[in-house]
C-alpha cells in the first residue's frame, strides 16, 4: 500500500507543480502512523486537483476567525473538498463556526472564493451545506469592521452567476440551497454594502 500511495503522491506532485493537496498529506500521515490510507482519497485529490487552487498563497496564519488564528482553515477546506460525506460535513461545521456563525472576519473574506469552488464541484459531498454557509456569511455583520463585512459580503455577491448555475443543478438539495442563496443575494442590503 505504501508503494502505491508513494507512486500516486509522486504523480500528483509532478502534475501539480509540487503542490501537495492536504488530503494526500493526511493519507501519508495515516501510513506513517500505521493506519491504512484510502487510495480513493488520493485519486479524488487528482480528480479535483484544480479546486482550491491558490489556497496556499493565502497567509492564513495572519488571519483570524471567530476563535483565533485561521491557520487551520485550509485543512478544513481540503477536508470538505476531498473527504467522504462524514468528513466533509464535520469540516464544514467547523468552518461554519469559525467563519460565519458569530460574525464575519478577515479569514471569511479570503475563504469565500474557495467555498464557491467547492459549491460548483460535483465531487464535493456537502455542496448544499457549502451554499448554506455562503448564505450565512452574507447575513452576518461586523459593525466595528465594516471593511471586513463589505469584503466578505462582496465575495459572496460576486458569485451570483455561480449561484444561478447551481440553481439548475441535478441535485435537489443543491438546487434549493442555490435558489435560497440567489434570493438572498438579490435582496441583500446592509450598512457595509449599500451604495455611497
ZADRENRO-63770 format. One record per residue: x, y, z of N, C-alpha, C in turn; residue in one letter. Coordinates in Angstrom, 3 decimals. Example, Ala and Ser with C-alpha at 12.3 -4.5 7.8 and 13.67 -1.06 7.14 Angstrom:
BEGIN
R / 13.190 / -5.690 / 7.800 / 12.300 / -4.500 / 7.800 / 13.200 / -3.300 / 7.800 / A
R / 12.850 / -2.250 / 7.080 / 13.670 / -1.060 / 7.140 / 12.900 / 0.030 / 7.870 / S
This chain:
BEGIN
R / 0.834 / -1.201 / 0.000 / 0.000 / 0.000 / 0.000 / 0.871 / 1.254 / 0.000 / X
R / 1.957 / 1.230 / 0.775 / 2.806 / 2.416 / 0.858 / 3.403 / 2.763 / -0.493 / X
R / 3.820 / 1.727 / -1.280 / 4.389 / 1.983 / -2.595 / 3.356 / 2.569 / -3.536 / X
R / 2.120 / 2.075 / -3.449 / 1.044 / 2.601 / -4.297 / 0.771 / 4.053 / -3.938 / X
R / 0.702 / 4.356 / -2.632 / 0.477 / 5.731 / -2.206 / 1.627 / 6.631 / -2.623 / X
R / 2.841 / 6.157 / -2.442 / 4.003 / 6.966 / -2.822 / 3.974 / 7.259 / -4.312 / X
R / 3.606 / 6.266 / -5.109 / 3.508 / 6.461 / -6.548 / 2.421 / 7.482 / -6.895 / X
R / 1.240 / 7.350 / -6.261 / 0.140 / 8.280 / -6.522 / 0.523 / 9.697 / -6.114 / X
R / 1.173 / 9.830 / -4.960 / 1.588 / 11.156 / -4.499 / 2.637 / 11.721 / -5.438 / X
R / 3.562 / 10.880 / -5.896 / 4.584 / 11.338 / -6.845 / 3.964 / 11.874 / -8.124 / X
R / 2.953 / 11.150 / -8.629 / 2.257 / 11.612 / -9.830 / 1.547 / 12.941 / -9.579 / X
R / 0.937 / 13.068 / -8.397 / 0.242 / 14.314 / -8.074 / 1.216 / 15.472 / -7.995 / X
R / 2.372 / 15.238 / -7.390 / 3.375 / 16.295 / -7.290 / 3.839 / 16.722 / -8.673 / X
R / 4.103 / 15.748 / -9.527 / 4.574 / 16.054 / -10.876 / 3.541 / 16.833 / -11.672 / X
R / 2.256 / 16.484 / -11.498 / 1.219 / 17.136 / -12.292 / 0.731 / 18.448 / -11.697 / X
R / 1.090 / 18.735 / -10.441 / 0.563 / 19.945 / -9.815 / 1.641 / 20.942 / -9.444 / X
R / 2.821 / 20.815 / -10.042 / 3.872 / 21.773 / -9.748 / 4.354 / 21.670 / -8.308 / X
R / 4.442 / 20.452 / -7.788 / 4.925 / 20.174 / -6.433 / 4.033 / 20.686 / -5.322 / X
R / 2.778 / 20.987 / -5.620 / 1.825 / 21.365 / -4.571 / 1.084 / 20.110 / -4.150 / X
R / 1.200 / 19.729 / -2.907 / 0.591 / 18.505 / -2.419 / -0.710 / 18.825 / -1.700 / X
R / -1.856 / 18.330 / -2.201 / -3.126 / 18.580 / -1.524 / -3.089 / 18.067 / -0.093 / X
R / -3.792 / 18.757 / 0.778 / -3.798 / 18.409 / 2.200 / -4.267 / 16.987 / 2.433 / X
R / -5.194 / 16.489 / 1.629 / -5.679 / 15.137 / 1.830 / -4.578 / 14.121 / 1.572 / X
R / -3.712 / 14.393 / 0.593 / -2.596 / 13.491 / 0.334 / -1.641 / 13.494 / 1.518 / X
R / -1.411 / 14.657 / 2.084 / -0.563 / 14.738 / 3.271 / -1.191 / 13.924 / 4.402 / X
R / -2.493 / 14.054 / 4.600 / -3.185 / 13.278 / 5.629 / -3.045 / 11.781 / 5.371 / X
R / -3.172 / 11.377 / 4.113 / -3.057 / 9.960 / 3.779 / -1.656 / 9.449 / 4.098 / X
R / -0.651 / 10.242 / 3.787 / 0.716 / 9.835 / 4.100 / 0.924 / 9.739 / 5.604 / X
R / 0.333 / 10.645 / 6.359 / 0.431 / 10.568 / 7.821 / -0.223 / 9.296 / 8.343 / X
R / -1.360 / 8.922 / 7.741 / -2.022 / 7.695 / 8.167 / -1.118 / 6.492 / 7.954 / X
R / -0.419 / 6.447 / 6.819 / 0.504 / 5.351 / 6.554 / 1.638 / 5.383 / 7.578 / X
R / 2.163 / 6.579 / 7.836 / 3.245 / 6.732 / 8.797 / 2.812 / 6.250 / 10.179 / X
R / 1.559 / 6.481 / 10.543 / 1.046 / 6.087 / 11.844 / 0.551 / 4.646 / 11.853 / X
R / 0.703 / 3.944 / 10.743 / 0.334 / 2.546 / 10.706 / -1.108 / 2.274 / 10.329 / X
R / -1.849 / 3.296 / 9.945 / -3.235 / 3.091 / 9.513 / -3.260 / 2.937 / 8.004 / X
R / -4.270 / 2.290 / 7.490 / -4.360 / 2.158 / 6.040 / -5.061 / 3.387 / 5.477 / X
R / -4.406 / 4.022 / 4.544 / -4.980 / 5.192 / 3.884 / -5.693 / 4.740 / 2.621 / X
R / -6.714 / 5.443 / 2.260 / -7.510 / 5.087 / 1.102 / -6.892 / 5.657 / -0.161 / X
R / -6.581 / 4.775 / -1.099 / -6.078 / 5.235 / -2.383 / -7.152 / 6.050 / -3.096 / X
R / -8.420 / 5.735 / -2.830 / -9.514 / 6.503 / -3.443 / -9.440 / 7.957 / -3.035 / X
R / -9.003 / 8.229 / -1.791 / -8.902 / 9.624 / -1.369 / -7.806 / 10.336 / -2.152 / X
R / -6.724 / 9.629 / -2.449 / -5.665 / 10.216 / -3.270 / -6.187 / 10.435 / -4.684 / X
R / -6.904 / 9.452 / -5.216 / -7.455 / 9.579 / -6.562 / -8.408 / 10.770 / -6.649 / X
R / -9.261 / 10.963 / -5.622 / -10.172 / 12.107 / -5.627 / -9.378 / 13.396 / -5.669 / X
R / -8.263 / 13.426 / -4.966 / -7.418 / 14.612 / -4.994 / -6.930 / 14.906 / -6.393 / X
R / -6.631 / 13.854 / -7.162 / -6.173 / 14.048 / -8.528 / -7.310 / 14.571 / -9.393 / X
R / -8.514 / 14.021 / -9.188 / -9.677 / 14.434 / -9.976 / -10.048 / 15.877 / -9.673 / X
R / -10.018 / 16.263 / -8.408 / -10.468 / 17.583 / -8.005 / -9.290 / 18.521 / -7.796 / X
R / -8.124 / 18.167 / -8.321 / -6.910 / 18.928 / -8.065 / -6.957 / 20.384 / -8.469 / X
R / -7.901 / 20.761 / -9.304 / -7.936 / 22.154 / -9.730 / -8.709 / 23.044 / -8.761 / X
R / -9.505 / 22.463 / -7.861 / -10.208 / 23.313 / -6.905 / -9.256 / 23.651 / -5.769 / X
R / -9.564 / 24.720 / -5.094 / -8.754 / 25.246 / -4.001 / -7.385 / 25.707 / -4.480 / X
R / -7.266 / 25.904 / -5.774 / -6.011 / 26.392 / -6.340 / -5.735 / 27.793 / -5.792 / X
R / -4.549 / 28.010 / -5.350 / -4.168 / 29.303 / -4.800 / -4.351 / 29.401 / -3.297 / X
R / -4.911 / 28.370 / -2.694 / -5.157 / 28.412 / -1.253 / -3.846 / 28.552 / -0.470 / X
R / -2.788 / 27.951 / -0.966 / -1.511 / 28.012 / -0.248 / -0.872 / 29.398 / -0.309 / X
R / -1.351 / 30.242 / -1.202 / -0.782 / 31.606 / -1.290 / -1.400 / 32.569 / -0.275 / X
R / -2.487 / 32.144 / 0.357 / -3.118 / 32.992 / 1.383 / -2.339 / 32.823 / 2.683 / X
R / -2.071 / 33.905 / 3.359 / -1.313 / 33.866 / 4.621 / -2.291 / 33.640 / 5.786 / X
R / -2.825 / 32.436 / 5.826 / -3.876 / 32.093 / 6.779 / -3.457 / 32.335 / 8.215 / X
R / -2.205 / 32.088 / 8.538 / -1.745 / 32.251 / 9.922 / -1.801 / 33.704 / 10.391 / X
R / -1.918 / 34.645 / 9.457 / -2.031 / 36.059 / 9.810 / -3.489 / 36.515 / 9.909 / X
R / -4.409 / 35.649 / 9.536 / -5.830 / 35.984 / 9.539 / -6.504 / 35.403 / 10.778 / X
R / -7.707 / 35.914 / 11.052 / -8.440 / 35.428 / 12.222 / -9.848 / 34.984 / 11.840 / X
R / -10.392 / 34.119 / 12.684 / -11.790 / 33.731 / 12.598 / -12.386 / 33.902 / 13.997 / X
R / -13.551 / 33.388 / 14.235 / -14.270 / 33.615 / 15.490 / -13.502 / 33.162 / 16.726 / X
R / -12.609 / 32.204 / 16.563 / -11.934 / 31.647 / 17.731 / -10.427 / 31.839 / 17.706 / X
R / -9.920 / 32.725 / 16.842 / -8.483 / 32.983 / 16.829 / -7.875 / 32.834 / 15.450 / X
R / -6.681 / 32.271 / 15.423 / -5.919 / 32.131 / 14.186 / -6.651 / 31.252 / 13.172 / X
R / -6.542 / 31.655 / 11.921 / -7.196 / 30.921 / 10.831 / -6.269 / 29.901 / 10.181 / X
R / -5.182 / 29.547 / 10.829 / -4.204 / 28.652 / 10.207 / -4.769 / 27.271 / 9.885 / X
R / -5.848 / 26.853 / 10.531 / -6.434 / 25.537 / 10.263 / -7.527 / 25.566 / 9.194 / X
R / -7.864 / 26.740 / 8.699 / -8.921 / 26.849 / 7.680 / -8.578 / 26.065 / 6.409 / X
R / -7.346 / 26.137 / 5.881 / -7.065 / 25.373 / 4.654 / -7.275 / 23.873 / 4.822 / X
R / -6.914 / 23.347 / 5.968 / -7.125 / 21.921 / 6.209 / -8.592 / 21.550 / 6.190 / X
R / -9.421 / 22.413 / 6.765 / -10.865 / 22.132 / 6.772 / -11.447 / 22.270 / 5.363 / X
R / -11.004 / 23.278 / 4.615 / -11.467 / 23.415 / 3.230 / -11.084 / 22.172 / 2.420 / X
R / -9.885 / 21.659 / 2.638 / -9.435 / 20.452 / 1.939 / -10.278 / 19.244 / 2.312 / X
R / -10.641 / 19.144 / 3.573 / -11.466 / 18.015 / 4.006 / -12.874 / 18.099 / 3.403 / X
R / -13.380 / 19.309 / 3.274 / -14.674 / 19.464 / 2.596 / -14.525 / 19.027 / 1.135 / X
R / -13.425 / 19.411 / 0.503 / -13.220 / 19.115 / -0.917 / -13.045 / 17.635 / -1.189 / X
R / -12.243 / 16.960 / -0.402 / -11.833 / 15.607 / -0.750 / -12.308 / 14.542 / 0.228 / X
R / -12.994 / 14.940 / 1.282 / -13.439 / 13.961 / 2.269 / -14.715 / 13.254 / 1.862 / X
R / -14.971 / 12.154 / 2.553 / -16.249 / 11.475 / 2.359 / -17.340 / 12.339 / 3.000 / X
R / -18.574 / 11.885 / 2.955 / -19.701 / 12.699 / 3.426 / -19.544 / 13.104 / 4.893 / X
R / -19.129 / 12.187 / 5.752 / -18.985 / 12.479 / 7.176 / -17.841 / 13.450 / 7.439 / X
R / -16.703 / 13.209 / 6.811 / -15.546 / 14.087 / 6.971 / -15.856 / 15.479 / 6.457 / X
R / -16.489 / 15.541 / 5.292 / -16.835 / 16.812 / 4.674 / -17.802 / 17.606 / 5.555 / X
R / -18.828 / 16.940 / 6.074 / -19.824 / 17.611 / 6.923 / -19.195 / 18.116 / 8.220 / X
R / -18.303 / 17.342 / 8.797 / -17.634 / 17.748 / 10.033 / -16.754 / 18.982 / 9.800 / X
R / -15.980 / 18.956 / 8.731 / -15.116 / 20.089 / 8.405 / -15.944 / 21.332 / 8.081 / X
R / -17.056 / 21.134 / 7.389 / -17.935 / 22.254 / 7.052 / -18.552 / 22.858 / 8.312 / X
R / -18.879 / 22.029 / 9.272 / -19.401 / 22.512 / 10.548 / -18.380 / 23.411 / 11.245 / X
R / -17.123 / 22.968 / 11.262 / -16.059 / 23.794 / 11.841 / -15.969 / 25.140 / 11.131 / X
R / -15.985 / 25.099 / 9.803 / -15.894 / 26.344 / 9.027 / -17.072 / 27.263 / 9.327 / X
R / -18.249 / 26.682 / 9.489 / -19.421 / 27.488 / 9.825 / -19.229 / 28.224 / 11.144 / X
R / -18.747 / 27.509 / 12.163 / -18.497 / 28.142 / 13.456 / -17.408 / 29.208 / 13.348 / X
R / -16.371 / 28.916 / 12.606 / -15.221 / 29.818 / 12.534 / -15.472 / 31.045 / 11.678 / X
R / -16.154 / 30.863 / 10.539 / -16.209 / 31.921 / 9.528 / -17.520 / 32.685 / 9.458 / X
R / -18.610 / 32.137 / 9.991 / -19.870 / 32.813 / 9.771 / -20.889 / 32.712 / 10.873 / X
R / -20.597 / 31.975 / 11.919 / -21.591 / 31.760 / 12.964 / -21.867 / 33.021 / 13.779 / X
R / -20.821 / 33.676 / 14.215 / -20.981 / 34.825 / 15.108 / -20.881 / 36.162 / 14.392 / X
R / -20.061 / 36.208 / 13.381 / -19.770 / 37.431 / 12.664 / -18.996 / 37.030 / 11.409 / X
R / -18.480 / 37.993 / 10.690 / -17.561 / 37.710 / 9.597 / -16.193 / 38.282 / 9.966 / X
R / -15.159 / 37.675 / 9.427 / -13.797 / 38.002 / 9.808 / -12.930 / 38.119 / 8.561 / X
R / -11.678 / 38.545 / 8.731 / -10.814 / 38.652 / 7.565 / -10.611 / 37.287 / 6.898 / X
R / -10.576 / 36.229 / 7.687 / -10.460 / 34.883 / 7.108 / -11.704 / 34.512 / 6.304 / X
R / -12.853 / 35.037 / 6.694 / -14.095 / 34.746 / 5.971 / -13.984 / 35.245 / 4.536 / X
R / -13.562 / 36.488 / 4.382 / -13.457 / 37.076 / 3.048 / -12.481 / 36.291 / 2.175 / X
R / -11.400 / 35.815 / 2.760 / -10.416 / 35.038 / 1.998 / -10.941 / 33.649 / 1.650 / X
R / -11.786 / 33.088 / 2.498 / -12.281 / 31.725 / 2.289 / -13.417 / 31.646 / 1.270 / X
R / -14.176 / 32.714 / 1.098 / -15.373 / 32.648 / 0.245 / -15.081 / 32.187 / -1.183 / X
R / -14.050 / 32.685 / -1.865 / -13.805 / 32.168 / -3.220 / -13.570 / 30.659 / -3.248 / X
R / -12.940 / 30.133 / -2.206 / -12.722 / 28.682 / -2.133 / -14.031 / 27.957 / -1.839 / X
R / -14.908 / 28.584 / -1.069 / -16.230 / 27.999 / -0.839 / -17.017 / 27.929 / -2.148 / X
R / -16.917 / 28.962 / -2.968 / -17.575 / 28.918 / -4.275 / -17.007 / 27.773 / -5.111 / X
R / -15.668 / 27.573 / -5.072 / -15.062 / 26.448 / -5.793 / -15.688 / 25.131 / -5.351 / X
R / -15.836 / 24.975 / -4.045 / -16.408 / 23.737 / -3.509 / -17.862 / 23.571 / -3.930 / X
R / -18.604 / 24.655 / -3.922 / -20.033 / 24.590 / -4.249 / -20.283 / 24.111 / -5.676 / X
R / -19.417 / 24.456 / -6.593 / -19.641 / 24.111 / -8.001 / -18.941 / 22.828 / -8.432 / X
R / -18.267 / 22.155 / -7.509 / -17.544 / 20.926 / -7.847 / -18.397 / 19.717 / -7.488 / X
R / -18.838 / 18.989 / -8.506 / -19.770 / 17.872 / -8.320 / -19.288 / 16.816 / -7.341 / X
R / -17.990 / 16.599 / -7.243 / -17.482 / 15.516 / -6.388 / -17.456 / 15.882 / -4.905 / X
R / -17.750 / 17.128 / -4.569 / -17.771 / 17.537 / -3.159 / -19.052 / 17.009 / -2.522 / X
R / -18.892 / 16.309 / -1.403 / -20.020 / 15.615 / -0.776 / -21.066 / 16.557 / -0.175 / X
R / -20.663 / 17.700 / 0.319 / -21.605 / 18.567 / 1.060 / -21.816 / 19.915 / 0.368 / X
R / -22.073 / 19.880 / -0.938 / -22.239 / 21.124 / -1.688 / -23.392 / 21.978 / -1.185 / X
R / -24.516 / 21.370 / -0.837 / -25.644 / 22.177 / -0.367 / -25.279 / 22.870 / 0.954 / X
R / -24.523 / 22.211 / 1.806 / -24.065 / 22.830 / 3.048 / -23.110 / 23.979 / 2.800 / X
R / -22.276 / 23.850 / 1.791 / -21.357 / 24.934 / 1.418 / -22.171 / 26.143 / 0.974 / X
R / -23.195 / 25.911 / 0.173 / -24.043 / 27.006 / -0.305 / -24.765 / 27.663 / 0.873 / X
R / -25.229 / 26.861 / 1.814 / -25.875 / 27.421 / 3.006 / -24.892 / 28.252 / 3.829 / X
R / -23.639 / 27.828 / 3.903 / -22.630 / 28.625 / 4.605 / -22.412 / 29.958 / 3.899 / X
R / -22.397 / 29.960 / 2.580 / -22.269 / 31.222 / 1.837 / -23.425 / 32.170 / 2.182 / X
R / -24.632 / 31.625 / 2.303 / -25.781 / 32.463 / 2.662 / -25.637 / 32.982 / 4.093 / X
R / -25.173 / 32.150 / 5.001 / -24.946 / 32.584 / 6.381 / -23.949 / 33.724 / 6.428 / X
R / -22.879 / 33.611 / 5.652 / -21.865 / 34.667 / 5.605 / -22.480 / 35.966 / 5.114 / X
R / -23.324 / 35.870 / 4.106 / -23.968 / 37.069 / 3.564 / -24.876 / 37.738 / 4.588 / X
R / -25.425 / 36.968 / 5.499 / -26.343 / 37.503 / 6.509 / -25.634 / 38.065 / 7.741 / X
R / -24.361 / 37.731 / 7.919 / -23.642 / 38.157 / 9.127 / -23.063 / 39.562 / 8.967 / X
R / -22.813 / 40.188 / 10.097 / -22.266 / 41.550 / 10.106 / -21.033 / 41.604 / 10.993 / X
R / -20.333 / 42.721 / 10.903 / -19.195 / 43.006 / 11.770 / -19.145 / 44.520 / 11.918 / X
R / -20.071 / 45.091 / 12.712 / -20.183 / 46.546 / 12.788 / -18.884 / 47.301 / 13.074 / X
R / -18.011 / 46.782 / 13.955 / -16.782 / 47.541 / 14.162 / -15.867 / 47.529 / 12.939 / X
R / -16.014 / 46.554 / 12.085 / -15.143 / 46.422 / 10.911 / -15.979 / 46.305 / 9.639 / X
R / -16.572 / 47.404 / 9.224 / -17.404 / 47.389 / 8.021 / -16.602 / 47.017 / 6.781 / X
R / -15.294 / 47.311 / 6.789 / -14.457 / 46.936 / 5.647 / -14.389 / 45.416 / 5.495 / X
R / -14.288 / 44.706 / 6.613 / -14.261 / 43.238 / 6.577 / -15.638 / 42.705 / 6.185 / X
R / -16.682 / 43.298 / 6.742 / -18.043 / 42.890 / 6.388 / -18.262 / 43.081 / 4.895 / X
R / -17.847 / 44.226 / 4.358 / -18.001 / 44.502 / 2.939 / -17.241 / 43.471 / 2.100 / X
R / -15.998 / 43.189 / 2.473 / -15.182 / 42.238 / 1.701 / -15.818 / 40.849 / 1.697 / X
R / -16.296 / 40.401 / 2.850 / -16.917 / 39.075 / 2.933 / -18.208 / 39.031 / 2.121 / X
R / -19.035 / 40.046 / 2.279 / -20.303 / 40.080 / 1.537 / -20.049 / 40.183 / 0.040 / X
R / -19.105 / 41.030 / -0.358 / -18.826 / 41.214 / -1.780 / -18.324 / 39.918 / -2.411 / X
R / -17.535 / 39.159 / -1.661 / -17.044 / 37.879 / -2.178 / -18.209 / 36.919 / -2.442 / X
R / -19.222 / 36.954 / -1.593 / -20.412 / 36.124 / -1.828 / -21.207 / 36.688 / -3.004 / X
R / -21.428 / 37.993 / -3.013 / -22.209 / 38.626 / -4.079 / -21.570 / 38.415 / -5.449 / X
R / -20.243 / 38.383 / -5.506 / -19.534 / 38.175 / -6.773 / -19.819 / 36.811 / -7.396 / X
R / -20.318 / 35.882 / -6.609 / -20.623 / 34.547 / -7.121 / -22.049 / 34.386 / -7.608 / X
R / -22.762 / 35.464 / -7.817 / -24.180 / 35.396 / -8.228 / -24.376 / 34.509 / -9.453 / X
R / -23.487 / 34.625 / -10.430 / -23.593 / 33.803 / -11.639 / -23.437 / 32.318 / -11.340 / X
R / -22.579 / 32.000 / -10.382 / -22.397 / 30.605 / -9.983 / -23.652 / 30.085 / -9.281 / X
R / -24.251 / 30.933 / -8.456 / -25.491 / 30.542 / -7.776 / -26.585 / 30.256 / -8.802 / X
R / -26.639 / 31.059 / -9.831 / -27.619 / 30.859 / -10.896 / -27.400 / 29.506 / -11.570 / X
R / -26.152 / 29.179 / -11.836 / -25.820 / 27.888 / -12.436 / -26.201 / 26.740 / -11.504 / X
R / -25.939 / 26.905 / -10.207 / -26.245 / 25.858 / -9.230 / -27.754 / 25.659 / -9.059 / X
R / -28.524 / 26.693 / -9.333 / -29.988 / 26.582 / -9.214 / -30.551 / 25.601 / -10.229 / X
R / -29.784 / 25.265 / -11.249 / -30.202 / 24.280 / -12.235 / -29.502 / 22.942 / -12.070 / X
R / -28.839 / 22.742 / -10.953 / -28.084 / 21.522 / -10.690 / -29.018 / 20.313 / -10.602 / X
R / -28.478 / 19.137 / -10.862 / -29.267 / 17.913 / -10.799 / -29.574 / 17.438 / -9.389 / X
R / -28.869 / 17.949 / -8.403 / -29.096 / 17.560 / -7.007 / -30.143 / 18.501 / -6.414 / X
R / -31.302 / 17.971 / -5.994 / -32.376 / 18.832 / -5.469 / -31.954 / 19.668 / -4.257 / X
R / -31.096 / 19.133 / -3.393 / -30.645 / 19.896 / -2.219 / -29.773 / 21.073 / -2.644 / X
R / -28.934 / 20.851 / -3.646 / -28.092 / 21.937 / -4.181 / -28.975 / 22.977 / -4.851 / X
R / -29.948 / 22.532 / -5.635 / -30.883 / 23.459 / -6.297 / -31.586 / 24.352 / -5.285 / X
R / -32.144 / 23.738 / -4.255 / -32.899 / 24.500 / -3.253 / -32.005 / 25.497 / -2.522 / X
R / -30.818 / 25.045 / -2.122 / -29.899 / 25.945 / -1.414 / -29.478 / 27.097 / -2.325 / X
R / -29.223 / 26.791 / -3.591 / -28.809 / 27.828 / -4.543 / -29.926 / 28.836 / -4.792 / X
R / -31.154 / 28.359 / -4.885 / -32.280 / 29.273 / -5.086 / -32.448 / 30.198 / -3.882 / X
R / -32.282 / 29.659 / -2.678 / -32.344 / 30.489 / -1.472 / -31.213 / 31.514 / -1.467 / X
R / -30.015 / 31.082 / -1.855 / -28.876 / 32.000 / -1.883 / -29.082 / 33.088 / -2.930 / X
R / -29.609 / 32.724 / -4.100 / -29.871 / 33.742 / -5.131 / -30.850 / 34.793 / -4.617 / X
R / -31.889 / 34.361 / -3.929 / -32.854 / 35.312 / -3.371 / -32.177 / 36.211 / -2.344 / X
R / -31.315 / 35.637 / -1.514 / -30.597 / 36.436 / -0.515 / -29.665 / 37.435 / -1.183 / X
R / -28.987 / 37.009 / -2.243 / -28.087 / 37.918 / -2.977 / -28.896 / 39.045 / -3.611 / X
R / -29.981 / 38.685 / -4.273 / -30.785 / 39.685 / -4.983 / -31.438 / 40.690 / -4.037 / X
R / -31.690 / 40.294 / -2.797 / -32.345 / 41.185 / -1.827 / -31.404 / 41.722 / -0.778 / X
R / -30.103 / 41.527 / -0.976 / -29.130 / 41.906 / 0.040 / -29.015 / 43.423 / 0.188 / X
R / -29.169 / 43.866 / 1.416 / -28.970 / 45.273 / 1.782 / -28.330 / 45.268 / 3.164 / X
R / -27.239 / 45.982 / 3.294 / -26.641 / 46.137 / 4.619 / -25.858 / 47.440 / 4.652 / X
R / -25.502 / 47.851 / 5.834 / -24.792 / 49.122 / 6.001 / -23.480 / 49.151 / 5.237 / X
R / -22.778 / 48.034 / 5.221 / -21.470 / 47.992 / 4.564 / -21.589 / 47.975 / 3.040 / X
R / -22.628 / 47.362 / 2.527 / -22.731 / 47.124 / 1.078 / -23.570 / 48.149 / 0.331 / X
R / -24.306 / 48.975 / 1.033 / -25.177 / 49.908 / 0.319 / -24.328 / 50.916 / -0.469 / X
R / -24.831 / 51.354 / -1.627 / -24.073 / 52.298 / -2.445 / -23.845 / 53.627 / -1.721 / X
R / -22.711 / 54.219 / -1.996 / -22.386 / 55.506 / -1.355 / -23.238 / 56.630 / -1.872 / X
